[in-house]
Amino acid sequence: MIDFDQAMKRLRAVNGYLGSAILNYTGETLYFDNDNTGTDIPYSASIFNDAFRMISESSLDVGFSEAASIEAKTLDGHVFLINSAGEHSSDQFAKINVFAIFRDDGNVALAKMIMDKAAKNISKELGQL
């Protein structure tokens, strides 16, 4: 079994972190952390996941590949959703999405790097189950 709490530990330590979730491709919440906010993270993440899927579909319609991530930057924060992907087409992985929210003064660049790495690692582990 995957220890999602451990997998997200580094992200929770990033300056400006408010909350996060891990979702499967259909938007079902596998993990969430909303300790730093009164927000319903699973609900918000699921709505963002739906938007991500529509954007990915549009991207495919114009001949591009699936979207890898989306970000909403507001005056007071950032909302991200990063999609996992195998390193090679032959990789065994389970498609998941990592969702996170950060204050506007948070370390956004570091958060994106950690989210991308976490998404790939978790996907690989799920694909081996």
MMTF fields as JSON, N, C-alpha, C and O atoms, coordinates in Angstrom:
{
  "mmtfVersion": "1.0.0",
  "mmtfProducer": "UNKNOWN",
  "numBonds": 515,
  "numAtoms": 516,
  "numGroups": 129,
  "numChains": 1,
  "numModels": 1,
  "chainsPerModel": [1],
  "groupsPerChain": [129],
  "chainIdList": ["A"],
  "bondAtomList": [4, 2, 8, 6, 12, 10, 16, 14, 20, 18, 24, 22, 28, 26, 32, 30, 36, 34, 40, 38, 44, 42, 48, 46, 52, 50, 56, 54, 60, 58, 64, 62, 68, 66, 72, 70, 76, 74, 80, 78, 84, 82, 88, 86, 92, 90, 96, 94, 100, 98, 104, 102, 108, 106, 112, 110, 116, 114, 120, 118, 124, 122, 128, 126, 132, 130, 136, 134, 140, 138, 144, 142, 148, 146, 152, 150, 156, 154, 160, 158, 164, 162, 168, 166, 172, 170, 176, 174, 180, 178, 184, 182, 188, 186, 192, 190, 196, 194, 200, 198, 204, 202, 208, 206, 212, 210, 216, 214, 220, 218, 224, 222, 228, 226, 232, 230, 236, 234, 240, 238, 244, 242, 248, 246, 252, 250, 256, 254, 260, 258, 264, 262, 268, 266, 272, 270, 276, 274, 280, 278, 284, 282, 288, 286, 292, 290, 296, 294, 300, 298, 304, 302, 308, 306, 312, 310, 316, 314, 320, 318, 324, 322, 328, 326, 332, 330, 336, 334, 340, 338, 344, 342, 348, 346, 352, 350, 356, 354, 360, 358, 364, 362, 368, 366, 372, 370, 376, 374, 380, 378, 384, 382, 388, 386, 392, 390, 396, 394, 400, 398, 404, 402, 408, 406, 412, 410, 416, 414, 420, 418, 424, 422, 428, 426, 432, 430, 436, 434, 440, 438, 444, 442, 448, 446, 452, 450, 456, 454, 460, 458, 464, 462, 468, 466, 472, 470, 476, 474, 480, 478, 484, 482, 488, 486, 492, 490, 496, 494, 500, 498, 504, 502, 508, 506, 512, 510],
  "bondOrderList": [1, 1, 1, 1, 1, 1, 1, 1, 1, 1, 1, 1, 1, 1, 1, 1, 1, 1, 1, 1, 1, 1, 1, 1, 1, 1, 1, 1, 1, 1, 1, 1, 1, 1, 1, 1, 1, 1, 1, 1, 1, 1, 1, 1, 1, 1, 1, 1, 1, 1, 1, 1, 1, 1, 1, 1, 1, 1, 1, 1, 1, 1, 1, 1, 1, 1, 1, 1, 1, 1, 1, 1, 1, 1, 1, 1, 1, 1, 1, 1, 1, 1, 1, 1, 1, 1, 1, 1, 1, 1, 1, 1, 1, 1, 1, 1, 1, 1, 1, 1, 1, 1, 1, 1, 1, 1, 1, 1, 1, 1, 1, 1, 1, 1, 1, 1, 1, 1, 1, 1, 1, 1, 1, 1, 1, 1, 1, 1],
  "groupList": [{"groupName": "MET", "atomNameList": ["N", "CA", "C", "O"], "elementList": ["N", "C", "C", "O"], "formalChargeList": [0, 0, 0, 0], "bondAtomList": [1, 0, 2, 1, 3, 2], "bondOrderList": [1, 1, 2], "singleLetterCode": "M", "chemCompType": "L-PEPTIDE LINKING"}, {"groupName": "ILE", "atomNameList": ["N", "CA", "C", "O"], "elementList": ["N", "C", "C", "O"], "formalChargeList": [0, 0, 0, 0], "bondAtomList": [1, 0, 2, 1, 3, 2], "bondOrderList": [1, 1, 2], "singleLetterCode": "I", "chemCompType": "L-PEPTIDE LINKING"}, {"groupName": "ASP", "atomNameList": ["N", "CA", "C", "O"], "elementList": ["N", "C", "C", "O"], "formalChargeList": [0, 0, 0, 0], "bondAtomList": [1, 0, 2, 1, 3, 2], "bondOrderList": [1, 1, 2], "singleLetterCode": "D", "chemCompType": "L-PEPTIDE LINKING"}, {"groupName": "PHE", "atomNameList": ["N", "CA", "C", "O"], "elementList": ["N", "C", "C", "O"], "formalChargeList": [0, 0, 0, 0], "bondAtomList": [1, 0, 2, 1, 3, 2], "bondOrderList": [1, 1, 2], "singleLetterCode": "F", "chemCompType": "L-PEPTIDE LINKING"}, {"groupName": "GLN", "atomNameList": ["N", "CA", "C", "O"], "elementList": ["N", "C", "C", "O"], "formalChargeList": [0, 0, 0, 0], "bondAtomList": [1, 0, 2, 1, 3, 2], "bondOrderList": [1, 1, 2], "singleLetterCode": "Q", "chemCompType": "L-PEPTIDE LINKING"}, {"groupName": "ALA", "atomNameList": ["N", "CA", "C", "O"], "elementList": ["N", "C", "C", "O"], "formalChargeList": [0, 0, 0, 0], "bondAtomList": [1, 0, 2, 1, 3, 2], "bondOrderList": [1, 1, 2], "singleLetterCode": "A", "chemCompType": "L-PEPTIDE LINKING"}, {"groupName": "LYS", "atomNameList": ["N", "CA", "C", "O"], "elementList": ["N", "C", "C", "O"], "formalChargeList": [0, 0, 0, 0], "bondAtomList": [1, 0, 2, 1, 3, 2], "bondOrderList": [1, 1, 2], "singleLetterCode": "K", "chemCompType": "L-PEPTIDE LINKING"}, {"groupName": "ARG", "atomNameList": ["N", "CA", "C", "O"], "elementList": ["N", "C", "C", "O"], "formalChargeList": [0, 0, 0, 0], "bondAtomList": [1, 0, 2, 1, 3, 2], "bondOrderList": [1, 1, 2], "singleLetterCode": "R", "chemCompType": "L-PEPTIDE LINKING"}, {"groupName": "LEU", "atomNameList": ["N", "CA", "C", "O"], "elementList": ["N", "C", "C", "O"], "formalChargeList": [0, 0, 0, 0], "bondAtomList": [1, 0, 2, 1, 3, 2], "bondOrderList": [1, 1, 2], "singleLetterCode": "L", "chemCompType": "L-PEPTIDE LINKING"}, {"groupName": "VAL", "atomNameList": ["N", "CA", "C", "O"], "elementList": ["N", "C", "C", "O"], "formalChargeList": [0, 0, 0, 0], "bondAtomList": [1, 0, 2, 1, 3, 2], "bondOrderList": [1, 1, 2], "singleLetterCode": "V", "chemCompType": "L-PEPTIDE LINKING"}, {"groupName": "ASN", "atomNameList": ["N", "CA", "C", "O"], "elementList": ["N", "C", "C", "O"], "formalChargeList": [0, 0, 0, 0], "bondAtomList": [1, 0, 2, 1, 3, 2], "bondOrderList": [1, 1, 2], "singleLetterCode": "N", "chemCompType": "L-PEPTIDE LINKING"}, {"groupName": "GLY", "atomNameList": ["N", "CA", "C", "O"], "elementList": ["N", "C", "C", "O"], "formalChargeList": [0, 0, 0, 0], "bondAtomList": [1, 0, 2, 1, 3, 2], "bondOrderList": [1, 1, 2], "singleLetterCode": "G", "chemCompType": "PEPTIDE LINKING"}, {"groupName": "TYR", "atomNameList": ["N", "CA", "C", "O"], "elementList": ["N", "C", "C", "O"], "formalChargeList": [0, 0, 0, 0], "bondAtomList": [1, 0, 2, 1, 3, 2], "bondOrderList": [1, 1, 2], "singleLetterCode": "Y", "chemCompType": "L-PEPTIDE LINKING"}, {"groupName": "SER", "atomNameList": ["N", "CA", "C", "O"], "elementList": ["N", "C", "C", "O"], "formalChargeList": [0, 0, 0, 0], "bondAtomList": [1, 0, 2, 1, 3, 2], "bondOrderList": [1, 1, 2], "singleLetterCode": "S", "chemCompType": "L-PEPTIDE LINKING"}, {"groupName": "THR", "atomNameList": ["N", "CA", "C", "O"], "elementList": ["N", "C", "C", "O"], "formalChargeList": [0, 0, 0, 0], "bondAtomList": [1, 0, 2, 1, 3, 2], "bondOrderList": [1, 1, 2], "singleLetterCode": "T", "chemCompType": "L-PEPTIDE LINKING"}, {"groupName": "GLU", "atomNameList": ["N", "CA", "C", "O"], "elementList": ["N", "C", "C", "O"], "formalChargeList": [0, 0, 0, 0], "bondAtomList": [1, 0, 2, 1, 3, 2], "bondOrderList": [1, 1, 2], "singleLetterCode": "E", "chemCompType": "L-PEPTIDE LINKING"}, {"groupName": "PRO", "atomNameList": ["N", "CA", "C", "O"], "elementList": ["N", "C", "C", "O"], "formalChargeList": [0, 0, 0, 0], "bondAtomList": [1, 0, 2, 1, 3, 2], "bondOrderList": [1, 1, 2], "singleLetterCode": "P", "chemCompType": "L-PEPTIDE LINKING"}, {"groupName": "HIS", "atomNameList": ["N", "CA", "C", "O"], "elementList": ["N", "C", "C", "O"], "formalChargeList": [0, 0, 0, 0], "bondAtomList": [1, 0, 2, 1, 3, 2], "bondOrderList": [1, 1, 2], "singleLetterCode": "H", "chemCompType": "L-PEPTIDE LINKING"}],
  "groupTypeList": [0, 1, 2, 3, 2, 4, 5, 0, 6, 7, 8, 7, 5, 9, 10, 11, 12, 8, 11, 13, 5, 1, 8, 10, 12, 14, 11, 15, 14, 8, 12, 3, 2, 10, 2, 10, 14, 11, 14, 2, 1, 16, 12, 13, 5, 13, 1, 3, 10, 2, 5, 3, 7, 0, 1, 13, 15, 13, 13, 8, 2, 9, 11, 3, 13, 15, 5, 5, 13, 1, 15, 5, 6, 14, 8, 2, 11, 17, 9, 3, 8, 1, 10, 13, 5, 11, 15, 17, 13, 13, 2, 4, 3, 5, 6, 1, 10, 9, 3, 5, 1, 3, 7, 2, 2, 11, 10, 9, 5, 8, 5, 6, 0, 1, 0, 2, 6, 5, 5, 6, 10, 1, 13, 6, 15, 8, 11, 4, 8],
  "groupIdList": [1, 2, 3, 4, 5, 6, 7, 8, 9, 10, 11, 12, 13, 14, 15, 16, 17, 18, 19, 20, 21, 22, 23, 24, 25, 26, 27, 28, 29, 30, 31, 32, 33, 34, 35, 36, 37, 38, 39, 40, 41, 42, 43, 44, 45, 46, 47, 48, 49, 50, 51, 52, 53, 54, 55, 56, 57, 58, 59, 60, 61, 62, 63, 64, 65, 66, 67, 68, 69, 70, 71, 72, 73, 74, 75, 76, 77, 78, 79, 80, 81, 82, 83, 84, 85, 86, 87, 88, 89, 90, 91, 92, 93, 94, 95, 96, 97, 98, 99, 100, 101, 102, 103, 104, 105, 106, 107, 108, 109, 110, 111, 112, 113, 114, 115, 116, 117, 118, 119, 120, 121, 122, 123, 124, 125, 126, 127, 128, 129],
  "secStructList": [7, 7, 7, 2, 2, 2, 2, 6, 2, 2, 2, 2, 6, 1, 6, 6, 3, 3, 3, 3, 3, 3, 3, 3, 6, 6, 7, 7, 3, 3, 3, 3, 3, 7, 6, 6, 7, 1, 1, 7, 2, 2, 2, 2, 2, 2, 2, 2, 2, 2, 2, 2, 2, 2, 2, 2, 2, 2, 2, 2, 2, 6, 6, 7, 7, 7, 7, 7, 3, 3, 3, 3, 3, 7, 1, 1, 3, 3, 3, 3, 3, 3, 3, 7, 7, 7, 1, 1, 6, 6, 7, 7, 7, 7, 7, 3, 3, 3, 3, 3, 3, 3, 3, 6, 6, 1, 7, 2, 2, 2, 2, 2, 2, 2, 2, 2, 2, 2, 2, 2, 2, 2, 2, 2, 2, 2, 2, 6, 7],
  "xCoordList": [0.833, 0.0, 0.876, 1.941, 0.435, 1.209, 0.933, -0.215, 1.996, 1.893, 1.835, 2.862, 0.617, 0.443, 0.947, 1.51, 0.747, 1.19, 2.704, 3.187, 3.432, 4.891, 5.273, 6.21, 4.542, 4.835, 4.653, 5.296, 3.784, 3.495, 4.214, 4.012, 5.033, 5.716, 6.547, 6.469, 7.328, 8.176, 7.348, 7.728, 6.212, 5.362, 4.776, 4.723, 4.342, 3.765, 4.767, 4.363, 6.063, 7.103, 7.468, 8.222, 6.958, 7.295, 6.608, 5.439, 7.342, 6.821, 5.566, 5.567, 4.512, 3.275, 2.248, 1.144, 2.589, 1.682, 0.418, 0.48, -0.739, -2.012, -2.744, -3.376, -2.672, -3.384, -3.103, -2.582, -3.459, -3.213, -4.139, -4.805, -4.154, -4.921, -4.273, -3.583, -4.507, -4.11, -5.401, -6.199, -5.59, -6.81, -6.479, -5.431, -7.372, -7.205, -7.726, -8.221, -7.617, -7.94, -9.387, -9.677, -10.306, -11.717, -12.079, -13.211, -11.139, -11.397, -11.681, -11.96, -11.613, -11.816, -10.612, -9.467, -10.873, -9.801, -9.173, -9.863, -7.859, -7.11, -6.449, -6.181, -6.188, -5.523, -5.857, -6.003, -5.981, -6.08, -5.564, -5.577, -5.108, -4.632, -5.219, -4.873, -6.113, -6.685, -6.515, -7.323, -5.463, -5.209, -4.945, -5.254, -4.384, -4.008, -5.067, -4.827, -6.225, -7.265, -8.63, -8.764, -9.628, -10.994, -11.697, -12.904, -10.962, -11.505, -11.782, -11.064, -12.81, -13.112, -12.207, -12.596, -11.006, -9.995, -10.472, -10.3, -11.062, -11.503, -12.484, -12.396, -13.409, -14.372, -13.67, -13.884, -12.837, -12.114, -11.223, -11.168, -10.528, -9.633, -10.422, -9.969, -11.592, -12.412, -12.906, -12.926, -13.303, -13.734, -12.558, -12.718, -11.385, -10.194, -9.833, -9.398, -10.011, -9.731, -10.648, -10.202, -11.93, -12.852, -12.396, -12.411, -11.992, -11.502, -10.255, -10.099, -9.369, -8.147, -8.471, -7.857, -9.438, -9.82, -10.384, -10.11, -11.166, -11.706, -10.58, -10.586, -9.621, -8.484, -7.657, -7.216, -7.448, -6.695, -7.4, -6.759, -8.716, -9.488, -9.359, -9.206, -9.42, -9.265, -7.869, -7.698, -6.879, -5.502, -5.351, -4.691, -5.968, -5.925, -6.67, -6.243, -7.786, -8.578, -7.795, -8.036, -6.857, -6.078, -4.775, -3.951, -4.597, -3.438, -2.252, -1.195, -2.402, -1.325, -1.521, -2.54, -0.545, -0.68, -1.539, -1.938, -1.815, -2.573, -1.871, -0.646, -2.642, -2.058, -1.278, -1.676, -0.175, 0.645, 0.297, 0.442, -0.163, -0.506, -1.338, -1.357, -2.027, -2.701, -2.464, -2.284, -2.471, -2.246, -3.189, -3.344, -3.812, -4.611, -3.898, -3.73, -3.486, -2.82, -3.832, -4.403, -4.043, -4.966, -4.179, -2.962, -4.846, -4.165, -3.597, -2.628, -4.202, -3.753, -3.279, -3.081, -3.095, -2.593, -2.479, -2.73, -2.091, -1.905, -2.62, -2.614, -3.23, -3.848, -3.23, -3.202, -2.736, -2.061, -2.699, -3.235, -2.636, -2.941, -1.921, -1.819, -1.173, -0.129, -0.503, -0.822, -0.458, -0.789, 0.469, 1.533, 0.349, 1.488, 1.62, 0.666, 2.787, 3.029, 4.245, 5.157, 4.254, 5.434, 6.57, 6.349, 7.784, 8.955, 9.037, 9.518, 8.563, 8.589, 7.229, 6.501, 6.878, 5.562, 5.36, 4.222, 6.441, 6.319, 6.208, 5.999, 6.346, 6.278, 4.908, 3.879, 4.924, 3.692, 3.408, 4.198, 2.293, 1.955, 0.45, -0.249, -0.04, -1.447, -1.556, -0.848, -2.423, -2.557, -3.22, -4.335, -2.525, -3.059, -2.798, -1.998, -3.489, -3.28, -2.982, -3.613, -2.021, -1.687, -2.164, -1.809, -2.972, -3.584, -2.998, -2.803, -2.717, -2.201, -2.587, -2.773, -2.702, -2.936, -1.851, -1.426, -1.416, -0.342, -0.706, -1.422, -0.211, -0.334, 0.445, 1.306, 0.144, 0.814, 2.295, 3.064, 2.716, 4.132, 4.871, 6.006, 4.236, 4.854, 5.923, 6.034, 6.7, 7.771, 7.171, 7.254, 6.575, 5.844, 6.742, 6.354, 7.924, 8.834, 9.205, 9.172, 9.553, 9.897, 8.684, 8.809, 7.528, 6.302, 6.034, 5.701, 6.174, 5.931, 6.908, 6.516, 8.168, 9.167, 8.831, 8.891, 8.483, 8.163, 6.882, 6.81, 5.881, 4.625, 4.84, 4.28, 5.638, 5.909, 6.597, 6.221, 7.595, 8.323, 7.415, 7.434, 6.63, 5.723, 4.693, 4.405, 4.138, 3.141, 3.718, 3.075, 4.916, 5.543, 5.842, 5.611, 6.351, 6.674, 5.418, 5.405, 4.375, 3.137, 2.501, 2.012, 2.508, 1.951, 2.673, 2.053, 3.981, 4.78, 4.451, 4.286, 4.358, 4.027, 2.647, 2.472, 1.654, 0.306, 0.264, -0.493, 1.071, 1.108, 1.693, 1.467, 2.444, 3.059, 2.183, 2.517, 1.062, 0.163, -0.66, -1.468],
  "yCoordList": [-1.189, 0.0, 1.251, 1.273, 2.253, 3.486, 4.387, 4.58, 4.925, 5.887, 7.278, 7.933, 7.726, 9.025, 10.161, 11.135, 10.04, 11.086, 11.283, 12.414, 10.197, 10.264, 10.808, 11.596, 10.38, 10.824, 12.329, 12.938, 12.93, 14.363, 15.199, 16.411, 14.576, 15.259, 16.458, 17.535, 16.283, 17.369, 18.548, 19.705, 18.242, 19.319, 20.131, 21.359, 19.452, 20.145, 21.081, 22.023, 20.837, 21.654, 22.896, 23.739, 23.029, 24.166, 25.431, 25.401, 26.528, 27.811, 28.19, 28.163, 28.539, 28.977, 27.888, 28.164, 26.642, 25.505, 25.68, 26.049, 25.413, 25.475, 24.144, 23.81, 23.385, 22.109, 21.37, 21.937, 20.072, 19.261, 18.055, 17.727, 17.415, 16.187, 15.36, 15.886, 14.059, 13.139, 12.505, 11.994, 12.549, 12.024, 10.998, 11.071, 10.05, 9.192, 9.959, 11.078, 9.374, 10.09, 10.573, 11.621, 9.811, 10.182, 11.244, 11.727, 11.614, 12.657, 12.141, 12.927, 10.832, 10.262, 10.59, 10.387, 11.092, 11.5, 10.279, 9.481, 10.147, 9.064, 9.542, 8.749, 10.846, 11.463, 12.944, 13.543, 13.54, 14.996, 15.508, 14.811, 16.755, 17.452, 18.849, 19.649, 19.143, 20.489, 21.081, 21.903, 20.663, 21.136, 22.639, 23.271, 23.218, 24.637, 25.55, 26.744, 25.001, 25.798, 25.25, 24.067, 26.091, 25.654, 25.197, 24.957, 25.08, 24.718, 23.223, 22.412, 22.868, 21.463, 21.039, 21.098, 20.616, 20.274, 19.173, 19.328, 18.07, 17.048, 17.59, 17.236, 18.441, 19.022, 19.938, 19.826, 20.835, 21.76, 21.015, 21.357, 19.995, 19.212, 18.487, 18.399, 17.972, 17.266, 18.214, 17.845, 19.429, 20.431, 20.788, 20.877, 20.99, 21.327, 20.161, 20.381, 18.934, 17.745, 17.697, 17.354, 18.042, 18.088, 19.106, 18.834, 20.279, 21.312, 20.822, 21.046, 20.151, 19.61, 18.622, 18.657, 17.745, 16.752, 17.426, 16.989, 18.485, 19.213, 19.893, 19.89, 20.471, 21.116, 20.073, 20.314, 18.92, 17.839, 17.368, 17.12, 17.246, 16.824, 17.844, 17.471, 19.103, 20.159, 20.141, 20.36, 19.881, 19.799, 18.658, 18.814, 17.515, 16.379, 16.703, 16.308, 17.426, 17.786, 18.621, 18.527, 19.442, 20.269, 19.598, 20.202, 18.351, 17.592, 17.577, 17.05, 18.142, 18.098, 16.908, 16.221, 16.676, 15.611, 16.093, 17.256, 15.166, 15.527, 16.621, 16.731, 17.421, 18.446, 17.768, 16.715, 18.377, 17.84, 18.506, 17.899, 19.755, 20.463, 21.687, 22.163, 22.184, 23.466, 24.251, 23.684, 25.559, 26.43, 27.62, 28.227, 27.939, 29.158, 30.075, 29.745, 31.226, 32.208, 33.305, 33.906, 33.554, 34.598, 35.701, 35.593, 36.729, 37.819, 37.37, 37.946, 36.341, 35.92, 34.475, 33.96, 33.82, 32.453, 31.749, 32.32, 30.487, 29.628, 28.302, 27.766, 27.789, 26.472, 25.682, 26.146, 24.483, 23.642, 22.27, 21.766, 21.679, 20.267, 19.718, 20.185, 18.725, 18.116, 16.67, 15.923, 16.293, 14.936, 14.086, 14.552, 12.851, 11.939, 11.351, 11.339, 10.879, 10.22, 9.334, 9.623, 8.254, 7.394, 8.074, 8.938, 7.685, 8.242, 7.764, 8.485, 6.548, 5.957, 5.341, 5.029, 5.161, 4.618, 3.21, 2.775, 2.498, 1.132, 1.06, -0.021, 2.194, 2.212, 1.765, 2.068, 1.036, 0.665, 1.745, 1.943, 2.432, 3.448, 3.626, 3.335, 4.103, 4.436, 5.944, 6.666, 6.42, 7.861, 8.506, 8.144, 9.451, 10.205, 11.692, 12.084, 12.499, 13.933, 14.419, 13.983, 15.321, 15.931, 17.377, 18.132, 17.744, 19.063, 19.762, 19.133, 21.049, 21.795, 23.26, 23.808, 23.881, 25.316, 25.956, 25.406, 27.139, 27.884, 29.35, 29.89, 29.989, 31.44, 32.095, 31.465, 33.338, 34.041, 34.263, 34.449, 34.248, 34.441, 33.114, 33.1, 32.014, 30.691, 30.422, 31.131, 29.391, 28.989, 28.105, 26.878, 28.751, 28.076, 27.18, 26.062, 27.654, 26.867, 25.551, 24.494, 25.613, 24.397, 23.481, 22.266, 24.048, 23.245, 22.453, 21.27, 23.087, 22.407, 21.25, 20.178, 21.465, 20.394, 19.212, 18.059, 19.501, 18.43, 17.701, 16.475, 18.451, 17.83, 16.914, 15.819, 17.342, 16.525, 15.22, 14.147, 15.319, 14.126, 13.208, 11.992, 13.778, 12.976, 12.258, 11.082, 12.967, 12.366, 11.16, 10.114, 11.307, 10.197, 9.019, 7.868, 9.299, 8.217, 7.476, 6.247, 8.22, 7.597, 6.779, 5.674, 7.321, 6.6, 5.28, 4.248, 5.335, 4.123, 3.078, 1.897, 3.521, 2.597, 1.998, 0.795, 2.813, 2.311, 1.34, 0.369, 1.593, 0.712, -0.657, -1.614, -0.754, -2.031, -2.836, -3.973, -2.26, -2.981, -3.994, -4.689],
  "zCoordList": [0.0, 0.0, 0.0, 0.618, -0.674, -0.791, 0.41, 0.813, 0.964, 2.063, 1.447, 1.271, 1.119, 0.472, 1.356, 0.857, 2.649, 3.562, 3.455, 3.423, 3.4, 3.258, 1.872, 1.742, 0.854, -0.51, -0.681, -1.536, 0.127, 0.004, 1.061, 1.132, 1.868, 2.968, 2.486, 3.077, 1.435, 0.93, 0.419, 0.592, -0.213, -0.72, 0.435, 0.37, 1.477, 2.629, 3.305, 3.987, 3.126, 3.758, 2.943, 3.429, 1.729, 0.867, 1.386, 1.772, 1.39, 1.833, 1.043, -0.188, 1.75, 1.114, 0.904, 0.434, 1.245, 1.067, 1.893, 3.066, 1.272, 1.984, 2.013, 3.015, 0.943, 0.9, -0.387, -1.348, -0.395, -1.588, -1.614, -0.633, -2.765, -2.948, -4.043, -4.917, -3.979, -5.043, -5.532, -4.747, -6.853, -7.449, -8.52, -9.162, -8.706, -9.869, -11.081, -10.944, -12.242, -13.481, -13.512, -14.089, -12.892, -12.929, -11.896, -11.884, -11.031, -10.045, -8.644, -7.739, -8.458, -7.127, -6.245, -6.648, -5.053, -4.145, -3.477, -2.843, -3.627, -2.992, -1.708, -0.805, -1.632, -0.48, -0.488, -1.554, 0.693, 0.754, 2.091, 3.106, 2.047, 3.232, 3.187, 2.318, 4.129, 4.195, 5.589, 6.023, 6.291, 7.647, 7.714, 8.724, 6.663, 6.675, 6.072, 5.889, 5.765, 5.126, 5.499, 5.813, 5.467, 5.737, 4.468, 4.476, 3.398, 2.091, 1.994, 2.579, 1.263, 0.969, -0.191, -1.358, 0.155, -0.852, -1.814, -3.023, -1.331, -2.296, -3.339, -4.515, -2.917, -3.852, -4.857, -6.064, -4.354, -5.227, -6.215, -7.396, -5.721, -6.579, -7.669, -8.81, -7.321, -8.302, -9.395, -10.569, -9.022, -10.007, -10.921, -12.138, -10.332, -11.114, -12.04, -13.17, -11.572, -12.38, -13.606, -14.701, -13.424, -14.563, -15.599, -16.799, -15.124, -16.046, -16.779, -17.98, -16.043, -16.633, -17.754, -18.82, -17.502, -18.52, -19.771, -20.888, -19.588, -20.754, -21.539, -22.77, -20.824, -21.49, -22.235, -23.358, -21.614, -22.274, -23.533, -24.554, -23.463, -24.628, -25.756, -26.919, -25.421, -26.428, -27.028, -28.228, -26.196, -26.671, -27.684, -28.711, -27.386, -28.309, -29.607, -30.691, -29.486, -30.67, -31.674, -32.878, -31.192, -32.113, -32.538, -33.226, -32.124, -32.578, -31.633, -31.982, -30.448, -29.459, -28.531, -28.59, -27.683, -26.694, -25.525, -25.462, -24.598, -23.4, -22.622, -22.658, -21.926, -21.061, -19.94, -19.443, -19.553, -18.468, -17.145, -16.084, -17.205, -15.977, -16.312, -17.447, -15.289, -15.415, -14.13, -13.052, -14.277, -13.128, -13.223, -14.282, -12.104, -12.014, -11.034, -9.86, -11.535, -10.688, -10.393, -11.304, -9.111, -8.699, -7.993, -7.841, -7.575, -6.871, -5.527, -5.032, -4.941, -3.617, -3.528, -2.428, -4.654, -4.584, -5.924, -6.985, -5.828, -7.004, -6.769, -5.661, -7.818, -7.784, -8.933, -10.073, -8.624, -9.624, -9.693, -8.706, -10.862, -11.022, -12.01, -13.144, -11.561, -12.398, -12.649, -11.725, -13.902, -14.33, -14.354, -14.762, -13.922, -13.969, -15.369, -16.147, -15.664, -16.945, -16.81, -16.035, -17.569, -17.578, -18.304, -19.152, -17.97, -18.647, -20.102, -20.977, -20.344, -21.69, -21.956, -21.014, -23.201, -23.536, -22.986, -22.809, -22.715, -22.206, -20.687, -20.137, -20.003, -18.538, -18.042, -18.645, -16.931, -16.254, -15.211, -14.288, -15.358, -14.376, -14.335, -15.306, -13.21, -13.048, -13.145, -12.442, -13.996, -14.21, -12.987, -12.609, -12.387, -11.254, -11.475, -12.325, -10.692, -10.721, -9.31, -8.346, -9.196, -7.91, -7.963, -8.867, -6.98, -6.873, -5.657, -4.617, -5.774, -4.617, -4.713, -5.799, -3.54, -3.483, -2.625, -1.609, -3.069, -2.407, -2.295, -3.138, -1.251, -1.129, -2.266, -2.88, -2.537, -3.639, -3.375, -4.318, -2.099, -1.783, -1.587, -1.111, -1.947, -1.785, -2.83, -3.83, -2.578, -3.495, -4.594, -4.541, -5.573, -6.636, -7.488, -7.826, -7.835, -8.671, -7.99, -8.62, -6.722, -5.983, -5.866, -6.014, -5.605, -5.482, -6.759, -6.692, -7.91, -9.187, -9.392, -9.852, -9.054, -9.207, -8.3, -8.726, -7.07, -6.118, -6.536, -6.454, -6.979, -7.417, -8.604, -8.651, -9.557, -10.738, -10.35, -10.821, -9.501, -9.06, -8.241, -8.427, -7.346, -6.52, -7.389, -7.169, -8.379, -9.271, -10.007, -10.095, -10.527, -11.251, -10.332, -10.703, -9.138, -8.195, -7.731, -7.669, -7.408, -6.945, -8.072, -7.839, -9.289, -10.44, -10.668, -10.924, -10.572, -10.781, -9.704, -10.01, -8.453, -7.368, -7.556, -7.365, -7.929, -8.156, -9.319, -9.291, -10.344, -11.513, -11.201, -11.94, -10.111, -9.727, -8.778, -8.445, -8.336, -7.416, -8.142, -7.525]
}
